[in-house]
Amino acid sequence: MSVPATSQQLKMLKQAGILVQRNTGKMVYYSFANPEVEGVITSLLSNIIEKI
């Protein structure tokens, strides 16, 4: 995925309230806004990886 496409996806996830953004100097860090969302996504990814 290109950098502009990744930025657009991150922007959409932030607007939806799924991610929060923290700026430190030139660096931008993203994290899940809600630990429950993180758990759900982690579980989904684990299930997908098991099936590969």
PDB file of N, CA, C, O and CB in Angstrom:
ATOM      1  N   MET A   1       0.853  -1.167   0.000  1.00  0.00           N
ATOM      2  CA  MET A   1       0.000   0.000   0.000  1.00  0.00           C
ATOM      3  C   MET A   1       0.903   1.236   0.000  1.00  0.00           C
ATOM      4  O   MET A   1       1.915   1.269   0.701  1.00  0.00           O
ATOM      5  CB  MET A   1      -0.973  -0.005   1.229  1.00  0.00           C
ATOM      6  N   SER A   2       0.545   2.225  -0.769  1.00  0.00           N
ATOM      7  CA  SER A   2       1.345   3.443  -0.850  1.00  0.00           C
ATOM      8  C   SER A   2       1.176   4.289   0.409  1.00  0.00           C
ATOM      9  O   SER A   2       0.225   4.110   1.170  1.00  0.00           O
ATOM     10  CB  SER A   2       0.957   4.256  -2.092  1.00  0.00           C
ATOM     11  N   VAL A   3       2.107   5.209   0.615  1.00  0.00           N
ATOM     12  CA  VAL A   3       2.042   6.092   1.785  1.00  0.00           C
ATOM     13  C   VAL A   3       0.762   6.933   1.773  1.00  0.00           C
ATOM     14  O   VAL A   3       0.099   7.034   2.805  1.00  0.00           O
ATOM     15  CB  VAL A   3       3.276   7.012   1.830  1.00  0.00           C
ATOM     16  N   PRO A   4       0.393   7.542   0.637  1.00  0.00           N
ATOM     17  CA  PRO A   4      -0.860   8.308   0.641  1.00  0.00           C
ATOM     18  C   PRO A   4      -2.091   7.454   0.966  1.00  0.00           C
ATOM     19  O   PRO A   4      -2.995   7.905   1.669  1.00  0.00           O
ATOM     20  CB  PRO A   4      -1.053   8.971  -0.704  1.00  0.00           C
ATOM     21  N   ALA A   5      -2.121   6.224   0.453  1.00  0.00           N
ATOM     22  CA  ALA A   5      -3.261   5.343   0.724  1.00  0.00           C
ATOM     23  C   ALA A   5      -3.306   4.964   2.200  1.00  0.00           C
ATOM     24  O   ALA A   5      -4.380   4.912   2.800  1.00  0.00           O
ATOM     25  CB  ALA A   5      -3.185   4.074  -0.149  1.00  0.00           C
ATOM     26  N   THR A   6      -2.140   4.699   2.783  1.00  0.00           N
ATOM     27  CA  THR A   6      -2.073   4.379   4.209  1.00  0.00           C
ATOM     28  C   THR A   6      -2.533   5.558   5.049  1.00  0.00           C
ATOM     29  O   THR A   6      -3.285   5.383   6.007  1.00  0.00           O
ATOM     30  CB  THR A   6      -0.650   3.975   4.606  1.00  0.00           C
ATOM     31  N   SER A   7      -2.091   6.748   4.700  1.00  0.00           N
ATOM     32  CA  SER A   7      -2.506   7.954   5.423  1.00  0.00           C
ATOM     33  C   SER A   7      -4.009   8.147   5.353  1.00  0.00           C
ATOM     34  O   SER A   7      -4.638   8.531   6.340  1.00  0.00           O
ATOM     35  CB  SER A   7      -1.798   9.185   4.862  1.00  0.00           C
ATOM     36  N   GLN A   8      -4.590   7.879   4.183  1.00  0.00           N
ATOM     37  CA  GLN A   8      -6.036   8.022   4.011  1.00  0.00           C
ATOM     38  C   GLN A   8      -6.783   7.018   4.890  1.00  0.00           C
ATOM     39  O   GLN A   8      -7.792   7.364   5.504  1.00  0.00           O
ATOM     40  CB  GLN A   8      -6.427   7.831   2.529  1.00  0.00           C
ATOM     41  N   GLN A   9      -6.294   5.780   4.953  1.00  0.00           N
ATOM     42  CA  GLN A   9      -6.932   4.760   5.787  1.00  0.00           C
ATOM     43  C   GLN A   9      -6.838   5.126   7.270  1.00  0.00           C
ATOM     44  O   GLN A   9      -7.813   4.986   8.009  1.00  0.00           O
ATOM     45  CB  GLN A   9      -6.285   3.386   5.540  1.00  0.00           C
ATOM     46  N   LEU A  10      -5.669   5.592   7.699  1.00  0.00           N
ATOM     47  CA  LEU A  10      -5.502   6.007   9.093  1.00  0.00           C
ATOM     48  C   LEU A  10      -6.437   7.174   9.428  1.00  0.00           C
ATOM     49  O   LEU A  10      -7.021   7.217  10.510  1.00  0.00           O
ATOM     50  CB  LEU A  10      -4.034   6.403   9.363  1.00  0.00           C
ATOM     51  N   LYS A  11      -6.571   8.108   8.501  1.00  0.00           N
ATOM     52  CA  LYS A  11      -7.470   9.252   8.708  1.00  0.00           C
ATOM     53  C   LYS A  11      -8.913   8.780   8.896  1.00  0.00           C
ATOM     54  O   LYS A  11      -9.622   9.271   9.775  1.00  0.00           O
ATOM     55  CB  LYS A  11      -7.382  10.231   7.514  1.00  0.00           C
ATOM     56  N   MET A  12      -9.339   7.833   8.072  1.00  0.00           N
ATOM     57  CA  MET A  12     -10.705   7.321   8.169  1.00  0.00           C
ATOM     58  C   MET A  12     -10.929   6.595   9.500  1.00  0.00           C
ATOM     59  O   MET A  12     -11.976   6.755  10.128  1.00  0.00           O
ATOM     60  CB  MET A  12     -11.005   6.376   6.993  1.00  0.00           C
ATOM     61  N   LEU A  13      -9.948   5.802   9.926  1.00  0.00           N
ATOM     62  CA  LEU A  13     -10.067   5.092  11.203  1.00  0.00           C
ATOM     63  C   LEU A  13     -10.083   6.068  12.379  1.00  0.00           C
ATOM     64  O   LEU A  13     -10.772   5.840  13.374  1.00  0.00           O
ATOM     65  CB  LEU A  13      -8.912   4.091  11.367  1.00  0.00           C
ATOM     66  N   LYS A  14      -9.331   7.142  12.260  1.00  0.00           N
ATOM     67  CA  LYS A  14      -9.323   8.177  13.309  1.00  0.00           C
ATOM     68  C   LYS A  14     -10.665   8.901  13.362  1.00  0.00           C
ATOM     69  O   LYS A  14     -11.198   9.144  14.445  1.00  0.00           O
ATOM     70  CB  LYS A  14      -8.182   9.194  13.063  1.00  0.00           C
ATOM     71  N   GLN A  15     -11.208   9.244  12.206  1.00  0.00           N
ATOM     72  CA  GLN A  15     -12.506   9.925  12.156  1.00  0.00           C
ATOM     73  C   GLN A  15     -13.623   9.041  12.689  1.00  0.00           C
ATOM     74  O   GLN A  15     -14.600   9.540  13.247  1.00  0.00           O
ATOM     75  CB  GLN A  15     -12.825  10.355  10.727  1.00  0.00           C
ATOM     76  N   ALA A  16     -13.482   7.729  12.520  1.00  0.00           N
ATOM     77  CA  ALA A  16     -14.491   6.793  13.008  1.00  0.00           C
ATOM     78  C   ALA A  16     -14.361   6.529  14.508  1.00  0.00           C
ATOM     79  O   ALA A  16     -15.198   5.849  15.101  1.00  0.00           O
ATOM     80  CB  ALA A  16     -14.393   5.486  12.249  1.00  0.00           C
ATOM     81  N   GLY A  17     -13.308   7.070  15.110  1.00  0.00           N
ATOM     82  CA  GLY A  17     -13.113   6.899  16.546  1.00  0.00           C
ATOM     83  C   GLY A  17     -12.459   5.579  16.917  1.00  0.00           C
ATOM     84  O   GLY A  17     -12.472   5.187  18.083  1.00  0.00           O
ATOM     85  N   ILE A  18     -11.884   4.888  15.934  1.00  0.00           N
ATOM     86  CA  ILE A  18     -11.225   3.610  16.198  1.00  0.00           C
ATOM     87  C   ILE A  18      -9.786   3.827  16.656  1.00  0.00           C
ATOM     88  O   ILE A  18      -9.282   3.096  17.509  1.00  0.00           O
ATOM     89  CB  ILE A  18     -11.254   2.722  14.946  1.00  0.00           C
ATOM     90  N   LEU A  19      -9.129   4.837  16.085  1.00  0.00           N
ATOM     91  CA  LEU A  19      -7.749   5.151  16.439  1.00  0.00           C
ATOM     92  C   LEU A  19      -7.649   6.523  17.080  1.00  0.00           C
ATOM     93  O   LEU A  19      -8.489   7.393  16.853  1.00  0.00           O
ATOM     94  CB  LEU A  19      -6.852   5.082  15.209  1.00  0.00           C
ATOM     95  N   VAL A  20      -6.616   6.703  17.880  1.00  0.00           N
ATOM     96  CA  VAL A  20      -6.239   8.017  18.385  1.00  0.00           C
ATOM     97  C   VAL A  20      -4.814   8.286  17.932  1.00  0.00           C
ATOM     98  O   VAL A  20      -4.027   7.358  17.745  1.00  0.00           O
ATOM     99  CB  VAL A  20      -6.370   8.100  19.949  1.00  0.00           C
ATOM    100  N   GLN A  21      -4.488   9.553  17.758  1.00  0.00           N
ATOM    101  CA  GLN A  21      -3.189   9.961  17.238  1.00  0.00           C
ATOM    102  C   GLN A  21      -2.432  10.732  18.305  1.00  0.00           C
ATOM    103  O   GLN A  21      -3.001  11.545  19.034  1.00  0.00           O
ATOM    104  CB  GLN A  21      -3.347  10.814  15.963  1.00  0.00           C
ATOM    105  N   ARG A  22      -1.109  10.454  18.382  1.00  0.00           N
ATOM    106  CA  ARG A  22      -0.242  11.200  19.300  1.00  0.00           C
ATOM    107  C   ARG A  22       0.971  11.642  18.492  1.00  0.00           C
ATOM    108  O   ARG A  22       1.627  10.824  17.847  1.00  0.00           O
ATOM    109  CB  ARG A  22       0.182  10.328  20.563  1.00  0.00           C
ATOM    110  N   ASN A  23       1.264  12.926  18.529  1.00  0.00           N
ATOM    111  CA  ASN A  23       2.409  13.476  17.805  1.00  0.00           C
ATOM    112  C   ASN A  23       3.554  13.711  18.779  1.00  0.00           C
ATOM    113  O   ASN A  23       3.364  14.280  19.854  1.00  0.00           O
ATOM    114  CB  ASN A  23       2.028  14.796  17.077  1.00  0.00           C
ATOM    115  N   THR A  24       4.751  13.265  18.390  1.00  0.00           N
ATOM    116  CA  THR A  24       5.963  13.509  19.166  1.00  0.00           C
ATOM    117  C   THR A  24       7.028  13.976  18.186  1.00  0.00           C
ATOM    118  O   THR A  24       7.613  13.172  17.459  1.00  0.00           O
ATOM    119  CB  THR A  24       6.427  12.221  19.959  1.00  0.00           C
ATOM    120  N   GLY A  25       7.274  15.276  18.171  1.00  0.00           N
ATOM    121  CA  GLY A  25       8.213  15.811  17.183  1.00  0.00           C
ATOM    122  C   GLY A  25       7.690  15.539  15.785  1.00  0.00           C
ATOM    123  O   GLY A  25       6.557  15.889  15.456  1.00  0.00           O
ATOM    124  N   LYS A  26       8.528  14.907  14.958  1.00  0.00           N
ATOM    125  CA  LYS A  26       8.132  14.579  13.590  1.00  0.00           C
ATOM    126  C   LYS A  26       7.398  13.251  13.497  1.00  0.00           C
ATOM    127  O   LYS A  26       6.848  12.918  12.447  1.00  0.00           O
ATOM    128  CB  LYS A  26       9.345  14.547  12.697  1.00  0.00           C
ATOM    129  N   MET A  27       7.385  12.497  14.577  1.00  0.00           N
ATOM    130  CA  MET A  27       6.763  11.172  14.576  1.00  0.00           C
ATOM    131  C   MET A  27       5.286  11.256  14.945  1.00  0.00           C
ATOM    132  O   MET A  27       4.883  12.072  15.773  1.00  0.00           O
ATOM    133  CB  MET A  27       7.492  10.240  15.547  1.00  0.00           C
ATOM    134  N   VAL A  28       4.496  10.406  14.321  1.00  0.00           N
ATOM    135  CA  VAL A  28       3.074  10.295  14.625  1.00  0.00           C
ATOM    136  C   VAL A  28       2.814   8.851  15.046  1.00  0.00           C
ATOM    137  O   VAL A  28       3.182   7.915  14.336  1.00  0.00           O
ATOM    138  CB  VAL A  28       2.178  10.709  13.389  1.00  0.00           C
ATOM    139  N   TYR A  29       2.182   8.678  16.197  1.00  0.00           N
ATOM    140  CA  TYR A  29       1.878   7.354  16.720  1.00  0.00           C
ATOM    141  C   TYR A  29       0.369   7.170  16.762  1.00  0.00           C
ATOM    142  O   TYR A  29      -0.365   8.075  17.159  1.00  0.00           O
ATOM    143  CB  TYR A  29       2.498   7.152  18.125  1.00  0.00           C
ATOM    144  N   TYR A  30      -0.083   6.009  16.358  1.00  0.00           N
ATOM    145  CA  TYR A  30      -1.504   5.678  16.397  1.00  0.00           C
ATOM    146  C   TYR A  30      -1.711   4.516  17.355  1.00  0.00           C
ATOM    147  O   TYR A  30      -0.886   3.605  17.438  1.00  0.00           O
ATOM    148  CB  TYR A  30      -2.041   5.330  14.979  1.00  0.00           C
ATOM    149  N   SER A  31      -2.816   4.561  18.070  1.00  0.00           N
ATOM    150  CA  SER A  31      -3.188   3.450  18.942  1.00  0.00           C
ATOM    151  C   SER A  31      -4.705   3.330  18.920  1.00  0.00           C
ATOM    152  O   SER A  31      -5.414   4.238  18.485  1.00  0.00           O
ATOM    153  CB  SER A  31      -2.655   3.659  20.407  1.00  0.00           C
ATOM    154  N   PHE A  32      -5.186   2.182  19.403  1.00  0.00           N
ATOM    155  CA  PHE A  32      -6.626   1.981  19.438  1.00  0.00           C
ATOM    156  C   PHE A  32      -7.249   2.870  20.503  1.00  0.00           C
ATOM    157  O   PHE A  32      -6.702   3.010  21.597  1.00  0.00           O
ATOM    158  CB  PHE A  32      -6.963   0.505  19.700  1.00  0.00           C
ATOM    159  N   ALA A  33      -8.383   3.467  20.188  1.00  0.00           N
ATOM    160  CA  ALA A  33      -9.064   4.352  21.121  1.00  0.00           C
ATOM    161  C   ALA A  33      -9.680   3.581  22.275  1.00  0.00           C
ATOM    162  O   ALA A  33      -9.860   4.127  23.364  1.00  0.00           O
ATOM    163  CB  ALA A  33     -10.132   5.148  20.402  1.00  0.00           C
ATOM    164  N   ASN A  34     -10.003   2.320  22.046  1.00  0.00           N
ATOM    165  CA  ASN A  34     -10.692   1.509  23.044  1.00  0.00           C
ATOM    166  C   ASN A  34     -10.003   0.144  23.128  1.00  0.00           C
ATOM    167  O   ASN A  34      -9.854  -0.530  22.108  1.00  0.00           O
ATOM    168  CB  ASN A  34     -12.210   1.352  22.693  1.00  0.00           C
ATOM    169  N   PRO A  35      -9.586  -0.272  24.319  1.00  0.00           N
ATOM    170  CA  PRO A  35      -8.923  -1.575  24.448  1.00  0.00           C
ATOM    171  C   PRO A  35      -9.791  -2.750  23.977  1.00  0.00           C
ATOM    172  O   PRO A  35      -9.261  -3.764  23.523  1.00  0.00           O
ATOM    173  CB  PRO A  35      -8.524  -1.797  25.889  1.00  0.00           C
ATOM    174  N   GLU A  36     -11.100  -2.620  24.080  1.00  0.00           N
ATOM    175  CA  GLU A  36     -11.988  -3.689  23.609  1.00  0.00           C
ATOM    176  C   GLU A  36     -11.894  -3.857  22.100  1.00  0.00           C
ATOM    177  O   GLU A  36     -11.934  -4.980  21.597  1.00  0.00           O
ATOM    178  CB  GLU A  36     -13.438  -3.399  24.013  1.00  0.00           C
ATOM    179  N   VAL A  37     -11.770  -2.757  21.378  1.00  0.00           N
ATOM    180  CA  VAL A  37     -11.619  -2.814  19.920  1.00  0.00           C
ATOM    181  C   VAL A  37     -10.309  -3.512  19.579  1.00  0.00           C
ATOM    182  O   VAL A  37     -10.250  -4.331  18.662  1.00  0.00           O
ATOM    183  CB  VAL A  37     -11.660  -1.385  19.293  1.00  0.00           C
ATOM    184  N   GLU A  38      -9.273  -3.185  20.317  1.00  0.00           N
ATOM    185  CA  GLU A  38      -7.976  -3.830  20.102  1.00  0.00           C
ATOM    186  C   GLU A  38      -8.096  -5.347  20.286  1.00  0.00           C
ATOM    187  O   GLU A  38      -7.539  -6.117  19.503  1.00  0.00           O
ATOM    188  CB  GLU A  38      -6.915  -3.253  21.073  1.00  0.00           C
ATOM    189  N   GLY A  39      -8.817  -5.767  21.311  1.00  0.00           N
ATOM    190  CA  GLY A  39      -9.006  -7.194  21.562  1.00  0.00           C
ATOM    191  C   GLY A  39      -9.748  -7.884  20.433  1.00  0.00           C
ATOM    192  O   GLY A  39      -9.377  -8.984  20.025  1.00  0.00           O
ATOM    193  N   VAL A  40     -10.779  -7.256  19.934  1.00  0.00           N
ATOM    194  CA  VAL A  40     -11.562  -7.832  18.832  1.00  0.00           C
ATOM    195  C   VAL A  40     -10.700  -7.963  17.573  1.00  0.00           C
ATOM    196  O   VAL A  40     -10.714  -9.003  16.913  1.00  0.00           O
ATOM    197  CB  VAL A  40     -12.812  -6.961  18.539  1.00  0.00           C
ATOM    198  N   ILE A  41      -9.965  -6.924  17.248  1.00  0.00           N
ATOM    199  CA  ILE A  41      -9.133  -6.956  16.040  1.00  0.00           C
ATOM    200  C   ILE A  41      -8.015  -7.987  16.196  1.00  0.00           C
ATOM    201  O   ILE A  41      -7.701  -8.707  15.248  1.00  0.00           O
ATOM    202  CB  ILE A  41      -8.536  -5.555  15.748  1.00  0.00           C
ATOM    203  N   THR A  42      -7.418  -8.062  17.374  1.00  0.00           N
ATOM    204  CA  THR A  42      -6.374  -9.054  17.624  1.00  0.00           C
ATOM    205  C   THR A  42      -6.928 -10.466  17.458  1.00  0.00           C
ATOM    206  O   THR A  42      -6.276 -11.321  16.858  1.00  0.00           O
ATOM    207  CB  THR A  42      -5.785  -8.874  19.036  1.00  0.00           C
ATOM    208  N   SER A  43      -8.118 -10.715  17.980  1.00  0.00           N
ATOM    209  CA  SER A  43      -8.742 -12.034  17.831  1.00  0.00           C
ATOM    210  C   SER A  43      -9.027 -12.361  16.365  1.00  0.00           C
ATOM    211  O   SER A  43      -8.774 -13.477  15.911  1.00  0.00           O
ATOM    212  CB  SER A  43     -10.042 -12.099  18.640  1.00  0.00           C
ATOM    213  N   LEU A  44      -9.543 -11.399  15.642  1.00  0.00           N
ATOM    214  CA  LEU A  44      -9.826 -11.618  14.220  1.00  0.00           C
ATOM    215  C   LEU A  44      -8.553 -11.945  13.451  1.00  0.00           C
ATOM    216  O   LEU A  44      -8.526 -12.883  12.654  1.00  0.00           O
ATOM    217  CB  LEU A  44     -10.501 -10.384  13.611  1.00  0.00           C
ATOM    218  N   LEU A  45      -7.501 -11.172  13.692  1.00  0.00           N
ATOM    219  CA  LEU A  45      -6.244 -11.425  12.990  1.00  0.00           C
ATOM    220  C   LEU A  45      -5.667 -12.785  13.356  1.00  0.00           C
ATOM    221  O   LEU A  45      -5.129 -13.480  12.494  1.00  0.00           O
ATOM    222  CB  LEU A  45      -5.233 -10.329  13.304  1.00  0.00           C
ATOM    223  N   SER A  46      -5.771 -13.170  14.613  1.00  0.00           N
ATOM    224  CA  SER A  46      -5.275 -14.482  15.046  1.00  0.00           C
ATOM    225  C   SER A  46      -6.015 -15.597  14.317  1.00  0.00           C
ATOM    226  O   SER A  46      -5.399 -16.563  13.866  1.00  0.00           O
ATOM    227  CB  SER A  46      -5.432 -14.649  16.573  1.00  0.00           C
ATOM    228  N   ASN A  47      -7.327 -15.467  14.202  1.00  0.00           N
ATOM    229  CA  ASN A  47      -8.127 -16.474  13.494  1.00  0.00           C
ATOM    230  C   ASN A  47      -7.772 -16.545  12.025  1.00  0.00           C
ATOM    231  O   ASN A  47      -7.709 -17.633  11.451  1.00  0.00           O
ATOM    232  CB  ASN A  47      -9.606 -16.177  13.646  1.00  0.00           C
ATOM    233  N   ILE A  48      -7.541 -15.405  11.413  1.00  0.00           N
ATOM    234  CA  ILE A  48      -7.163 -15.377   9.997  1.00  0.00           C
ATOM    235  C   ILE A  48      -5.807 -16.035   9.801  1.00  0.00           C
ATOM    236  O   ILE A  48      -5.631 -16.825   8.874  1.00  0.00           O
ATOM    237  CB  ILE A  48      -7.137 -13.929   9.465  1.00  0.00           C
ATOM    238  N   ILE A  49      -4.851 -15.720  10.658  1.00  0.00           N
ATOM    239  CA  ILE A  49      -3.503 -16.277  10.542  1.00  0.00           C
ATOM    240  C   ILE A  49      -3.539 -17.802  10.728  1.00  0.00           C
ATOM    241  O   ILE A  49      -2.822 -18.523  10.035  1.00  0.00           O
ATOM    242  CB  ILE A  49      -2.554 -15.625  11.585  1.00  0.00           C
ATOM    243  N   GLU A  50      -4.352 -18.287  11.641  1.00  0.00           N
ATOM    244  CA  GLU A  50      -4.468 -19.735  11.865  1.00  0.00           C
ATOM    245  C   GLU A  50      -4.954 -20.454  10.614  1.00  0.00           C
ATOM    246  O   GLU A  50      -4.586 -21.606  10.384  1.00  0.00           O
ATOM    247  CB  GLU A  50      -5.422 -20.021  13.031  1.00  0.00           C
ATOM    248  N   LYS A  51      -5.768 -19.799   9.809  1.00  0.00           N
ATOM    249  CA  LYS A  51      -6.355 -20.436   8.638  1.00  0.00           C
ATOM    250  C   LYS A  51      -5.439 -20.379   7.419  1.00  0.00           C
ATOM    251  O   LYS A  51      -5.697 -21.035   6.410  1.00  0.00           O
ATOM    252  CB  LYS A  51      -7.676 -19.786   8.312  1.00  0.00           C
ATOM    253  N   ILE A  52      -4.397 -19.612   7.516  1.00  0.00           N
ATOM    254  CA  ILE A  52      -3.470 -19.472   6.360  1.00  0.00           C
ATOM    255  C   ILE A  52      -2.506 -20.639   6.343  1.00  0.00           C
ATOM    256  O   ILE A  52      -1.649 -20.718   5.463  1.00  0.00           O
ATOM    257  CB  ILE A  52      -2.678 -18.122   6.421  1.00  0.00           C
TER     258      ILE A  52
END
